[in-house]
């Protein structure tokens, strides 16, 4: 069985360190059409036609070297956060309302996307990817949706996962929100 889990943590700077409060751990239920198309392309070593990119344009997706590891400040791929509330549908191609990178009103400072080490424990194989976002906007930002944007080998971007949070998360000015997706296969 293959599963994806979403975990959200709110971090607050405290006396030179970070206080962590895990807010949400839930199964992700929202692999999108682009995920299936990309997986088929990877396994078939082919490109996939009619794959909608994050701008809503139909593209030929070339998932060779598909990547989600984005540098700090890069909101084009990696884990993304948003404020949208529309129900998730299989043909979603982006977050409804993605939160942009920056320190202005309604923006979050995107930190580098990281992938933890692959591990096998008993009959479970897994790896986790995570990203932190710091609120430097001067006001509270309410996160309502998350997703994973991937970049293909020719520089096109595709939303492969989108989730609505069961409980929206207020990120106060100066706080950090960390989103983690764990990919897990169990035999």
GIFEN-V812938 format. One record per pair of residues at least 12 apart in sequence whose C-alpha atoms are under 10 Angstrom apart, sorted by the first residue. I is the first residue (numbers start at 1). J is the second residue. D is the distance in Angstrom with one decimal. If there is no record, write none. Layout:
BEGIN
i=I j=J d=D
i=I j=J d=D
END
This chain:
BEGIN
i=1 j=124 d=9.6
i=1 j=184 d=8.2
i=1 j=185 d=5.6
i=1 j=186 d=5.2
i=1 j=187 d=6.4
i=2 j=124 d=9.8
i=2 j=125 d=9.5
i=2 j=126 d=9.6
i=2 j=183 d=7.5
i=2 j=184 d=5.8
i=2 j=185 d=4.4
i=2 j=186 d=6.5
i=2 j=187 d=8.9
i=3 j=27 d=7.5
i=3 j=28 d=7.7
i=3 j=29 d=8.6
i=3 j=126 d=9.5
i=3 j=182 d=8.1
i=3 j=183 d=6.1
i=3 j=184 d=5.2
i=3 j=185 d=6.3
i=3 j=186 d=8.2
i=4 j=26 d=9.0
i=4 j=27 d=6.1
i=4 j=28 d=5.3
i=4 j=29 d=7.5
i=4 j=30 d=8.9
i=4 j=31 d=8.7
i=4 j=126 d=9.6
i=4 j=128 d=9.4
i=4 j=161 d=9.7
i=4 j=181 d=6.6
i=4 j=182 d=5.6
i=4 j=183 d=4.7
i=4 j=184 d=6.2
i=4 j=185 d=8.8
i=5 j=25 d=7.2
i=5 j=26 d=5.8
i=5 j=27 d=4.3
i=5 j=28 d=5.0
i=5 j=29 d=8.5
i=5 j=128 d=9.0
i=5 j=180 d=8.0
i=5 j=181 d=5.5
i=5 j=182 d=5.1
i=5 j=183 d=6.7
i=5 j=184 d=7.9
i=6 j=24 d=7.7
i=6 j=25 d=5.7
i=6 j=26 d=5.4
i=6 j=27 d=5.9
i=6 j=28 d=5.7
i=6 j=29 d=9.4
i=6 j=128 d=9.6
i=6 j=129 d=10.0
i=6 j=130 d=9.8
i=6 j=146 d=8.9
i=6 j=147 d=9.7
i=6 j=163 d=8.6
i=6 j=165 d=9.2
i=6 j=179 d=7.2
i=6 j=180 d=5.7
i=6 j=181 d=4.7
i=6 j=182 d=6.6
i=6 j=183 d=9.2
i=7 j=22 d=7.7
i=7 j=23 d=7.7
i=7 j=24 d=5.4
i=7 j=25 d=4.3
i=7 j=26 d=6.5
i=7 j=27 d=8.6
i=7 j=28 d=9.3
i=7 j=130 d=9.1
i=7 j=165 d=9.9
i=7 j=178 d=8.1
i=7 j=179 d=5.9
i=7 j=180 d=5.0
i=7 j=181 d=6.4
i=7 j=182 d=8.1
i=8 j=21 d=8.9
i=8 j=22 d=6.2
i=8 j=23 d=5.7
i=8 j=24 d=5.1
i=8 j=25 d=6.6
i=8 j=26 d=9.1
i=8 j=130 d=9.6
i=8 j=132 d=9.8
i=8 j=146 d=9.7
i=8 j=165 d=9.1
i=8 j=169 d=8.7
i=8 j=177 d=7.0
i=8 j=178 d=5.7
i=8 j=179 d=4.7
i=8 j=180 d=6.4
i=8 j=181 d=9.0
i=9 j=21 d=5.7
i=9 j=22 d=4.2
i=9 j=23 d=5.3
i=9 j=24 d=7.0
i=9 j=25 d=9.0
i=9 j=132 d=9.2
i=9 j=169 d=9.3
i=9 j=176 d=8.3
i=9 j=177 d=5.7
i=9 j=178 d=5.1
i=9 j=179 d=6.6
i=9 j=180 d=8.4
i=10 j=22 d=6.4
i=10 j=23 d=6.8
i=10 j=24 d=9.5
i=10 j=132 d=9.4
i=10 j=133 d=9.7
i=10 j=134 d=9.9
i=10 j=169 d=8.4
i=10 j=170 d=8.8
i=10 j=171 d=7.3
i=10 j=172 d=9.4
i=10 j=175 d=7.0
i=10 j=176 d=5.8
i=10 j=177 d=4.6
i=10 j=178 d=6.3
i=10 j=179 d=9.0
i=11 j=132 d=9.3
i=11 j=133 d=9.9
i=11 j=134 d=9.1
i=11 j=171 d=9.1
i=11 j=172 d=10.0
i=11 j=174 d=9.2
i=11 j=175 d=5.8
i=11 j=176 d=4.9
i=11 j=177 d=6.0
i=11 j=178 d=7.5
i=12 j=134 d=9.7
i=12 j=171 d=9.6
i=12 j=172 d=9.0
i=12 j=173 d=9.7
i=12 j=174 d=7.3
i=12 j=175 d=4.9
i=12 j=176 d=6.3
i=12 j=177 d=8.8
i=13 j=174 d=7.7
i=13 j=175 d=7.0
i=13 j=176 d=8.3
i=18 j=175 d=9.4
i=18 j=176 d=9.1
i=19 j=175 d=9.9
i=19 j=176 d=10.0
i=20 j=176 d=9.3
i=20 j=177 d=9.5
i=20 j=178 d=9.6
i=21 j=177 d=9.7
i=22 j=177 d=9.8
i=22 j=178 d=9.2
i=23 j=167 d=8.6
i=23 j=168 d=9.8
i=23 j=169 d=8.1
i=23 j=177 d=9.9
i=24 j=165 d=8.3
i=24 j=166 d=8.2
i=24 j=167 d=7.7
i=24 j=168 d=9.5
i=24 j=169 d=9.1
i=24 j=179 d=9.6
i=25 j=165 d=9.8
i=25 j=166 d=9.7
i=25 j=180 d=9.3
i=25 j=181 d=9.7
i=26 j=165 d=8.9
i=26 j=166 d=8.4
i=26 j=181 d=9.9
i=27 j=163 d=9.7
i=27 j=181 d=9.4
i=27 j=182 d=9.3
i=28 j=146 d=10.0
i=28 j=147 d=9.8
i=28 j=161 d=8.5
i=28 j=162 d=8.4
i=28 j=163 d=6.6
i=28 j=164 d=9.1
i=28 j=165 d=9.5
i=28 j=181 d=8.3
i=28 j=182 d=9.3
i=28 j=183 d=9.8
i=29 j=88 d=9.3
i=29 j=161 d=8.6
i=29 j=162 d=8.5
i=29 j=163 d=7.1
i=29 j=164 d=9.5
i=30 j=88 d=7.1
i=30 j=89 d=8.1
i=30 j=90 d=7.6
i=30 j=92 d=9.8
i=30 j=147 d=8.8
i=30 j=160 d=8.5
i=30 j=161 d=5.6
i=30 j=162 d=5.5
i=30 j=163 d=5.8
i=30 j=164 d=8.9
i=31 j=88 d=9.7
i=31 j=89 d=9.5
i=31 j=90 d=7.5
i=31 j=91 d=9.9
i=31 j=92 d=9.8
i=31 j=147 d=9.3
i=31 j=148 d=9.4
i=31 j=159 d=9.2
i=31 j=160 d=6.1
i=31 j=161 d=4.6
i=31 j=162 d=6.8
i=31 j=163 d=8.6
i=32 j=88 d=8.9
i=32 j=89 d=7.6
i=32 j=90 d=4.9
i=32 j=91 d=6.4
i=32 j=92 d=6.7
i=32 j=93 d=7.7
i=32 j=94 d=9.7
i=32 j=147 d=10.0
i=32 j=158 d=9.9
i=32 j=159 d=7.5
i=32 j=160 d=5.2
i=32 j=161 d=5.5
i=32 j=162 d=7.1
i=32 j=163 d=9.9
i=33 j=51 d=8.3
i=33 j=52 d=9.1
i=33 j=89 d=9.1
i=33 j=90 d=5.6
i=33 j=91 d=5.8
i=33 j=92 d=7.7
i=33 j=93 d=8.2
i=33 j=159 d=9.0
i=33 j=160 d=7.2
i=33 j=161 d=8.8
i=34 j=48 d=9.4
i=34 j=50 d=9.6
i=34 j=51 d=6.3
i=34 j=52 d=7.3
i=34 j=53 d=8.5
i=34 j=61 d=8.9
i=34 j=90 d=8.8
i=34 j=91 d=8.0
i=34 j=92 d=8.7
i=34 j=93 d=7.5
i=34 j=150 d=9.6
i=34 j=158 d=6.7
i=34 j=159 d=6.7
i=34 j=160 d=5.2
i=34 j=161 d=8.4
i=35 j=51 d=9.8
i=35 j=63 d=9.9
i=35 j=90 d=10.0
i=35 j=148 d=9.8
i=35 j=149 d=10.0
i=35 j=150 d=9.3
i=35 j=158 d=8.5
i=35 j=159 d=7.8
i=35 j=160 d=4.6
i=35 j=161 d=7.2
i=36 j=160 d=8.2
i=37 j=49 d=8.7
i=37 j=50 d=9.3
i=37 j=51 d=7.3
i=37 j=61 d=8.3
i=37 j=62 d=10.0
i=37 j=63 d=8.8
i=37 j=160 d=9.3
i=38 j=51 d=8.7
i=38 j=61 d=7.2
i=38 j=62 d=7.7
i=38 j=63 d=5.5
i=38 j=64 d=8.8
i=38 j=66 d=8.2
i=38 j=150 d=9.7
i=38 j=152 d=9.0
i=38 j=158 d=9.2
i=38 j=160 d=8.5
i=39 j=63 d=7.8
i=39 j=64 d=9.9
i=39 j=66 d=9.7
i=40 j=63 d=9.0
i=41 j=61 d=8.1
i=41 j=62 d=7.2
i=41 j=63 d=6.1
i=41 j=64 d=7.8
i=42 j=62 d=8.4
i=42 j=63 d=5.9
i=42 j=64 d=6.1
i=42 j=65 d=8.7
i=42 j=66 d=8.6
i=43 j=63 d=9.6
i=43 j=64 d=9.6
i=45 j=62 d=9.0
i=45 j=63 d=8.4
i=45 j=64 d=7.4
i=46 j=61 d=9.0
i=46 j=62 d=7.2
i=46 j=63 d=8.1
i=46 j=64 d=8.3
i=47 j=59 d=9.9
i=47 j=60 d=6.3
i=47 j=61 d=5.5
i=47 j=62 d=4.7
i=47 j=63 d=6.8
i=47 j=64 d=8.4
i=48 j=60 d=5.4
i=48 j=61 d=5.0
i=48 j=62 d=6.7
i=48 j=63 d=8.1
i=49 j=61 d=6.4
i=49 j=62 d=9.0
i=51 j=91 d=9.8
i=51 j=93 d=8.8
i=51 j=158 d=8.1
i=52 j=91 d=8.6
i=52 j=92 d=8.8
i=52 j=93 d=6.1
i=52 j=94 d=9.1
i=52 j=156 d=10.0
i=52 j=157 d=9.0
i=52 j=158 d=7.0
i=52 j=159 d=8.7
i=53 j=92 d=9.9
i=53 j=93 d=6.2
i=53 j=94 d=7.8
i=53 j=149 d=9.6
i=53 j=150 d=9.7
i=53 j=151 d=9.7
i=53 j=156 d=6.9
i=53 j=157 d=5.6
i=53 j=158 d=4.7
i=53 j=159 d=7.1
i=53 j=160 d=9.8
i=54 j=76 d=8.8
i=54 j=77 d=9.8
i=54 j=92 d=9.1
i=54 j=93 d=5.5
i=54 j=94 d=5.0
i=54 j=95 d=8.4
i=54 j=149 d=8.1
i=54 j=150 d=9.6
i=54 j=156 d=8.5
i=54 j=157 d=5.9
i=54 j=158 d=5.3
i=54 j=159 d=6.2
i=54 j=160 d=9.8
i=55 j=93 d=7.9
i=55 j=94 d=7.7
i=55 j=156 d=9.7
i=55 j=157 d=8.4
i=55 j=158 d=8.7
i=55 j=159 d=9.9
i=56 j=92 d=9.3
i=56 j=93 d=6.6
i=56 j=94 d=8.0
i=56 j=158 d=9.4
i=57 j=93 d=9.4
i=59 j=156 d=8.3
i=59 j=157 d=9.8
i=59 j=158 d=9.7
i=60 j=154 d=9.9
i=60 j=156 d=9.2
i=61 j=151 d=9.4
i=61 j=152 d=6.8
i=61 j=153 d=8.6
i=61 j=154 d=8.4
i=61 j=155 d=9.7
i=61 j=156 d=7.5
i=61 j=157 d=8.9
i=61 j=158 d=8.5
i=62 j=151 d=9.3
i=62 j=152 d=5.7
i=62 j=153 d=6.0
i=62 j=154 d=6.9
i=62 j=155 d=9.2
i=62 j=156 d=8.5
i=63 j=150 d=9.0
i=63 j=151 d=8.0
i=63 j=152 d=5.0
i=63 j=153 d=6.3
i=63 j=154 d=8.8
i=63 j=156 d=9.6
i=63 j=158 d=9.9
i=64 j=151 d=9.8
i=64 j=152 d=6.6
i=64 j=153 d=5.7
i=64 j=154 d=9.0
i=65 j=150 d=9.9
i=65 j=151 d=8.3
i=65 j=152 d=6.3
i=65 j=153 d=5.4
i=65 j=154 d=9.2
i=66 j=150 d=6.3
i=66 j=151 d=5.6
i=66 j=152 d=4.6
i=66 j=153 d=6.2
i=66 j=154 d=9.5
i=66 j=155 d=9.5
i=66 j=156 d=9.8
i=66 j=157 d=9.5
i=66 j=158 d=9.8
i=67 j=149 d=8.7
i=67 j=150 d=5.4
i=67 j=151 d=5.3
i=67 j=152 d=6.6
i=67 j=153 d=8.2
i=67 j=155 d=10.0
i=67 j=157 d=9.6
i=68 j=113 d=7.5
i=68 j=114 d=8.8
i=68 j=115 d=8.9
i=68 j=129 d=8.9
i=68 j=148 d=7.4
i=68 j=149 d=6.5
i=68 j=150 d=4.8
i=68 j=151 d=6.4
i=68 j=152 d=9.1
i=68 j=157 d=9.7
i=69 j=112 d=7.5
i=69 j=113 d=5.1
i=69 j=114 d=6.2
i=69 j=115 d=7.3
i=69 j=129 d=8.6
i=69 j=130 d=9.4
i=69 j=131 d=9.4
i=69 j=149 d=9.6
i=69 j=150 d=8.3
i=69 j=151 d=8.9
i=70 j=110 d=9.4
i=70 j=111 d=8.6
i=70 j=112 d=5.9
i=70 j=113 d=5.1
i=70 j=114 d=8.0
i=70 j=131 d=9.3
i=70 j=149 d=9.6
i=70 j=150 d=9.2
i=70 j=151 d=9.2
i=71 j=110 d=8.5
i=71 j=111 d=7.1
i=71 j=112 d=4.5
i=71 j=113 d=6.4
i=71 j=114 d=9.0
i=72 j=101 d=9.3
i=72 j=109 d=8.2
i=72 j=110 d=5.7
i=72 j=111 d=4.3
i=72 j=112 d=4.0
i=72 j=113 d=7.2
i=72 j=131 d=9.4
i=72 j=132 d=9.5
i=72 j=133 d=9.6
i=73 j=100 d=9.4
i=73 j=101 d=6.1
i=73 j=102 d=7.6
i=73 j=108 d=9.4
i=73 j=109 d=6.7
i=73 j=110 d=5.0
i=73 j=111 d=6.2
i=73 j=112 d=7.3
i=73 j=113 d=9.9
i=73 j=133 d=9.7
i=74 j=100 d=9.3
i=74 j=101 d=7.2
i=74 j=102 d=10.0
i=74 j=109 d=9.4
i=74 j=110 d=6.8
i=74 j=111 d=8.1
i=74 j=112 d=7.9
i=74 j=113 d=9.1
i=75 j=98 d=9.0
i=75 j=99 d=8.6
i=75 j=100 d=6.6
i=75 j=101 d=6.1
i=75 j=102 d=9.7
i=75 j=108 d=9.9
i=75 j=109 d=9.4
i=75 j=110 d=6.9
i=75 j=111 d=9.4
i=75 j=112 d=9.8
i=75 j=113 d=10.0
i=75 j=149 d=8.8
i=76 j=100 d=9.4
i=76 j=101 d=9.6
i=76 j=148 d=9.9
i=76 j=149 d=7.0
i=76 j=150 d=8.2
i=76 j=151 d=8.0
i=76 j=156 d=9.3
i=76 j=157 d=6.9
i=76 j=158 d=9.2
i=76 j=159 d=9.8
i=77 j=113 d=8.8
i=77 j=147 d=9.7
i=77 j=148 d=7.1
i=77 j=149 d=4.4
i=77 j=150 d=5.2
i=77 j=151 d=6.1
i=77 j=152 d=9.9
i=77 j=156 d=9.6
i=77 j=157 d=6.8
i=77 j=158 d=8.1
i=77 j=159 d=8.4
i=78 j=110 d=9.9
i=78 j=112 d=8.6
i=78 j=113 d=6.0
i=78 j=114 d=8.7
i=78 j=129 d=8.8
i=78 j=130 d=8.6
i=78 j=131 d=7.8
i=78 j=147 d=8.3
i=78 j=148 d=5.5
i=78 j=149 d=5.1
i=78 j=150 d=6.2
i=78 j=151 d=8.4
i=78 j=157 d=9.9
i=78 j=159 d=9.4
i=79 j=110 d=9.4
i=79 j=112 d=9.7
i=79 j=113 d=7.1
i=79 j=114 d=9.6
i=79 j=129 d=8.3
i=79 j=130 d=7.2
i=79 j=131 d=6.3
i=79 j=132 d=9.0
i=79 j=133 d=9.9
i=79 j=146 d=7.2
i=79 j=147 d=5.7
i=79 j=148 d=4.5
i=79 j=149 d=6.3
i=79 j=150 d=8.8
i=79 j=159 d=9.6
i=79 j=161 d=9.2
i=79 j=162 d=9.8
i=79 j=178 d=9.7
i=79 j=179 d=7.3
i=79 j=180 d=8.1
i=79 j=181 d=8.4
i=80 j=94 d=9.5
i=80 j=95 d=7.9
i=80 j=98 d=6.9
i=80 j=99 d=7.5
i=80 j=100 d=9.0
i=80 j=101 d=9.9
i=80 j=110 d=8.8
i=80 j=113 d=9.9
i=80 j=131 d=8.5
i=80 j=132 d=9.9
i=80 j=133 d=9.3
i=80 j=145 d=8.4
i=80 j=146 d=5.6
i=80 j=147 d=5.2
i=80 j=148 d=5.9
i=80 j=149 d=6.9
i=80 j=159 d=9.3
i=80 j=161 d=9.8
i=80 j=162 d=9.1
i=80 j=179 d=8.6
i=81 j=95 d=7.8
i=81 j=96 d=9.9
i=81 j=97 d=8.4
i=81 j=98 d=5.9
i=81 j=99 d=5.8
i=81 j=100 d=8.6
i=81 j=108 d=9.0
i=81 j=110 d=9.7
i=81 j=131 d=10.0
i=81 j=133 d=8.7
i=81 j=142 d=9.9
i=81 j=143 d=6.6
i=81 j=144 d=7.7
i=81 j=145 d=5.8
i=81 j=146 d=4.5
i=81 j=147 d=6.5
i=81 j=148 d=8.9
i=81 j=162 d=9.5
i=81 j=163 d=9.6
i=81 j=164 d=9.9
i=81 j=177 d=9.7
i=81 j=178 d=10.0
i=81 j=179 d=8.4
i=82 j=94 d=9.9
i=82 j=95 d=6.4
i=82 j=96 d=7.1
i=82 j=97 d=5.2
i=82 j=98 d=4.1
i=82 j=99 d=4.9
i=82 j=100 d=8.5
i=82 j=107 d=9.9
i=82 j=141 d=9.7
i=82 j=142 d=8.4
i=82 j=143 d=5.7
i=82 j=144 d=6.0
i=82 j=145 d=4.9
i=82 j=146 d=6.1
i=82 j=147 d=8.3
i=82 j=162 d=9.9
i=82 j=163 d=9.9
i=82 j=164 d=9.1
i=83 j=95 d=8.5
i=83 j=96 d=7.4
i=83 j=97 d=5.4
i=83 j=98 d=6.6
i=83 j=99 d=6.9
i=83 j=106 d=9.5
i=83 j=141 d=8.4
i=83 j=142 d=6.5
i=83 j=143 d=5.2
i=83 j=144 d=4.8
i=83 j=145 d=6.0
i=83 j=146 d=8.7
i=83 j=164 d=9.3
i=83 j=168 d=8.9
i=83 j=169 d=9.9
i=84 j=96 d=4.9
i=84 j=97 d=4.8
i=84 j=98 d=7.5
i=84 j=99 d=9.5
i=84 j=142 d=9.9
i=84 j=143 d=8.3
i=84 j=144 d=6.1
i=84 j=145 d=6.1
i=84 j=146 d=9.3
i=84 j=164 d=8.2
i=85 j=97 d=8.5
i=85 j=143 d=9.8
i=85 j=144 d=6.5
i=85 j=145 d=7.1
i=85 j=163 d=9.8
i=85 j=164 d=6.9
i=85 j=165 d=9.0
i=85 j=168 d=9.7
i=86 j=144 d=9.9
i=86 j=145 d=9.2
i=86 j=164 d=8.2
i=87 j=162 d=9.8
i=87 j=163 d=8.9
i=87 j=164 d=7.5
i=88 j=145 d=9.6
i=88 j=161 d=9.6
i=88 j=162 d=6.8
i=88 j=163 d=6.8
i=88 j=164 d=7.2
i=89 j=162 d=8.8
i=89 j=163 d=9.9
i=90 j=160 d=9.8
i=90 j=161 d=9.5
i=90 j=162 d=9.3
i=91 j=159 d=10.0
i=92 j=159 d=7.8
i=92 j=160 d=8.8
i=92 j=161 d=8.9
i=92 j=162 d=7.8
i=93 j=149 d=9.4
i=93 j=157 d=9.7
i=93 j=158 d=6.8
i=93 j=159 d=5.3
i=93 j=160 d=7.6
i=93 j=161 d=8.9
i=93 j=162 d=8.7
i=94 j=146 d=10.0
i=94 j=147 d=8.0
i=94 j=148 d=9.0
i=94 j=149 d=7.9
i=94 j=157 d=9.5
i=94 j=158 d=7.4
i=94 j=159 d=5.2
i=94 j=160 d=8.3
i=94 j=161 d=8.7
i=94 j=162 d=7.6
i=95 j=145 d=7.2
i=95 j=146 d=7.3
i=95 j=147 d=6.7
i=95 j=148 d=9.1
i=95 j=149 d=9.2
i=95 j=159 d=7.6
i=95 j=161 d=9.0
i=95 j=162 d=6.6
i=95 j=163 d=8.7
i=95 j=164 d=9.5
i=96 j=144 d=10.0
i=96 j=145 d=8.2
i=96 j=146 d=9.8
i=96 j=162 d=9.3
i=97 j=144 d=9.4
i=97 j=145 d=8.4
i=97 j=146 d=10.0
i=98 j=143 d=9.6
i=98 j=144 d=9.9
i=98 j=145 d=8.4
i=98 j=146 d=8.6
i=98 j=147 d=9.3
i=99 j=133 d=10.0
i=99 j=141 d=9.2
i=99 j=142 d=10.0
i=99 j=143 d=8.5
i=99 j=145 d=9.7
i=99 j=146 d=9.9
i=101 j=133 d=8.7
i=101 j=134 d=9.6
i=101 j=135 d=9.9
i=102 j=133 d=9.9
i=102 j=134 d=9.2
i=102 j=135 d=8.8
i=102 j=136 d=7.8
i=102 j=137 d=7.9
i=103 j=134 d=8.7
i=103 j=135 d=7.1
i=103 j=136 d=4.9
i=103 j=137 d=4.7
i=103 j=138 d=8.1
i=104 j=135 d=9.3
i=104 j=136 d=7.4
i=104 j=137 d=4.9
i=104 j=138 d=7.9
i=104 j=139 d=9.5
i=105 j=135 d=9.6
i=105 j=136 d=8.8
i=105 j=137 d=5.2
i=105 j=138 d=7.3
i=105 j=139 d=7.4
i=105 j=140 d=9.3
i=105 j=141 d=8.8
i=106 j=135 d=8.8
i=106 j=136 d=9.4
i=106 j=137 d=6.5
i=106 j=138 d=9.1
i=106 j=139 d=8.0
i=106 j=140 d=8.2
i=106 j=141 d=6.2
i=106 j=142 d=9.0
i=107 j=133 d=9.4
i=107 j=134 d=9.0
i=107 j=135 d=7.2
i=107 j=136 d=7.8
i=107 j=137 d=6.2
i=107 j=138 d=9.8
i=107 j=139 d=9.8
i=107 j=141 d=7.9
i=108 j=132 d=9.4
i=108 j=133 d=5.7
i=108 j=134 d=5.5
i=108 j=135 d=5.0
i=108 j=136 d=6.6
i=108 j=137 d=7.0
i=108 j=141 d=8.3
i=108 j=171 d=9.5
i=108 j=173 d=9.7
i=108 j=176 d=9.0
i=108 j=177 d=9.3
i=109 j=132 d=8.4
i=109 j=133 d=5.3
i=109 j=134 d=4.9
i=109 j=135 d=6.3
i=109 j=136 d=6.9
i=109 j=137 d=8.8
i=109 j=176 d=9.1
i=110 j=131 d=7.7
i=110 j=132 d=6.5
i=110 j=133 d=4.7
i=110 j=134 d=6.8
i=110 j=135 d=9.2
i=110 j=176 d=9.9
i=110 j=177 d=10.0
i=111 j=130 d=9.8
i=111 j=131 d=6.3
i=111 j=132 d=5.3
i=111 j=133 d=5.8
i=111 j=134 d=7.7
i=111 j=176 d=9.9
i=111 j=178 d=9.6
i=112 j=130 d=8.8
i=112 j=131 d=6.3
i=112 j=132 d=7.4
i=112 j=133 d=9.0
i=113 j=129 d=7.2
i=113 j=130 d=6.0
i=113 j=131 d=4.8
i=113 j=132 d=7.7
i=113 j=133 d=10.0
i=113 j=179 d=9.9
i=113 j=180 d=9.9
i=114 j=128 d=8.5
i=114 j=129 d=5.6
i=114 j=130 d=5.5
i=114 j=131 d=6.4
i=114 j=132 d=9.4
i=114 j=180 d=9.6
i=115 j=127 d=7.3
i=115 j=128 d=5.9
i=115 j=129 d=4.2
i=115 j=130 d=6.5
i=115 j=131 d=9.0
i=115 j=180 d=9.6
i=115 j=181 d=9.6
i=115 j=182 d=9.7
i=116 j=128 d=5.3
i=116 j=129 d=5.9
i=116 j=130 d=7.9
i=116 j=182 d=9.4
i=117 j=129 d=9.1
i=118 j=183 d=9.7
i=118 j=184 d=10.0
i=119 j=184 d=9.7
i=120 j=184 d=9.6
i=120 j=185 d=9.4
i=120 j=186 d=9.7
i=121 j=186 d=9.8
i=122 j=186 d=9.1
i=122 j=187 d=9.2
i=123 j=185 d=8.3
i=123 j=186 d=5.7
i=123 j=187 d=5.5
i=124 j=184 d=6.7
i=124 j=185 d=5.7
i=124 j=186 d=4.5
i=124 j=187 d=6.7
i=125 j=183 d=8.3
i=125 j=184 d=5.7
i=125 j=185 d=5.3
i=125 j=186 d=6.5
i=125 j=187 d=8.7
i=126 j=182 d=6.9
i=126 j=183 d=5.5
i=126 j=184 d=4.3
i=126 j=185 d=6.3
i=126 j=186 d=8.6
i=127 j=181 d=8.6
i=127 j=182 d=5.8
i=127 j=183 d=5.6
i=127 j=184 d=6.8
i=127 j=185 d=9.5
i=128 j=180 d=6.7
i=128 j=181 d=5.7
i=128 j=182 d=4.1
i=128 j=183 d=6.2
i=128 j=184 d=8.5
i=129 j=148 d=9.9
i=129 j=179 d=8.5
i=129 j=180 d=5.7
i=129 j=181 d=5.5
i=129 j=182 d=6.4
i=129 j=183 d=8.3
i=130 j=178 d=6.9
i=130 j=179 d=5.6
i=130 j=180 d=4.2
i=130 j=181 d=6.4
i=130 j=182 d=8.5
i=131 j=177 d=8.4
i=131 j=178 d=5.6
i=131 j=179 d=5.6
i=131 j=180 d=6.6
i=131 j=181 d=9.2
i=132 j=176 d=6.5
i=132 j=177 d=5.7
i=132 j=178 d=4.2
i=132 j=179 d=6.5
i=132 j=180 d=8.8
i=133 j=171 d=9.5
i=133 j=175 d=8.5
i=133 j=176 d=5.5
i=133 j=177 d=5.3
i=133 j=178 d=6.3
i=133 j=179 d=8.4
i=134 j=171 d=8.5
i=134 j=172 d=9.4
i=134 j=173 d=8.2
i=134 j=174 d=6.7
i=134 j=175 d=5.9
i=134 j=176 d=4.3
i=134 j=177 d=6.5
i=134 j=178 d=8.7
i=135 j=171 d=6.8
i=135 j=172 d=6.8
i=135 j=173 d=5.1
i=135 j=174 d=5.3
i=135 j=175 d=5.7
i=135 j=176 d=6.2
i=135 j=177 d=8.1
i=136 j=172 d=9.0
i=136 j=173 d=5.8
i=136 j=174 d=5.7
i=136 j=175 d=8.1
i=136 j=176 d=9.2
i=137 j=172 d=9.1
i=137 j=173 d=6.3
i=137 j=174 d=8.2
i=138 j=172 d=8.3
i=138 j=173 d=5.2
i=138 j=174 d=7.8
i=139 j=171 d=8.6
i=139 j=172 d=6.5
i=139 j=173 d=5.2
i=139 j=174 d=8.9
i=140 j=169 d=9.9
i=140 j=170 d=6.3
i=140 j=171 d=5.5
i=140 j=172 d=4.4
i=140 j=173 d=5.6
i=140 j=174 d=9.1
i=140 j=175 d=9.2
i=141 j=169 d=8.2
i=141 j=170 d=5.8
i=141 j=171 d=5.3
i=141 j=172 d=6.6
i=141 j=173 d=7.9
i=142 j=168 d=6.6
i=142 j=169 d=5.5
i=142 j=170 d=4.3
i=142 j=171 d=6.1
i=142 j=172 d=8.6
i=143 j=164 d=9.3
i=143 j=165 d=8.0
i=143 j=167 d=9.2
i=143 j=168 d=5.7
i=143 j=169 d=5.1
i=143 j=170 d=6.3
i=143 j=171 d=7.4
i=143 j=177 d=9.1
i=144 j=163 d=8.7
i=144 j=164 d=6.0
i=144 j=165 d=5.4
i=144 j=166 d=8.3
i=144 j=167 d=7.6
i=144 j=168 d=4.8
i=144 j=169 d=6.7
i=144 j=170 d=8.9
i=145 j=162 d=7.2
i=145 j=163 d=5.6
i=145 j=164 d=4.4
i=145 j=165 d=5.5
i=145 j=166 d=9.1
i=145 j=167 d=9.8
i=145 j=168 d=8.0
i=145 j=169 d=9.5
i=146 j=161 d=8.1
i=146 j=162 d=5.8
i=146 j=163 d=5.3
i=146 j=164 d=6.5
i=146 j=165 d=7.3
i=146 j=179 d=8.0
i=146 j=180 d=9.9
i=146 j=181 d=9.9
i=147 j=159 d=7.0
i=147 j=160 d=7.4
i=147 j=161 d=5.0
i=147 j=162 d=4.2
i=147 j=163 d=6.0
i=147 j=164 d=8.8
i=147 j=179 d=9.4
i=147 j=181 d=9.2
i=148 j=160 d=5.8
i=148 j=161 d=5.1
i=148 j=162 d=6.8
i=148 j=163 d=9.3
i=148 j=181 d=8.7
i=149 j=161 d=7.4
i=149 j=162 d=9.1
END
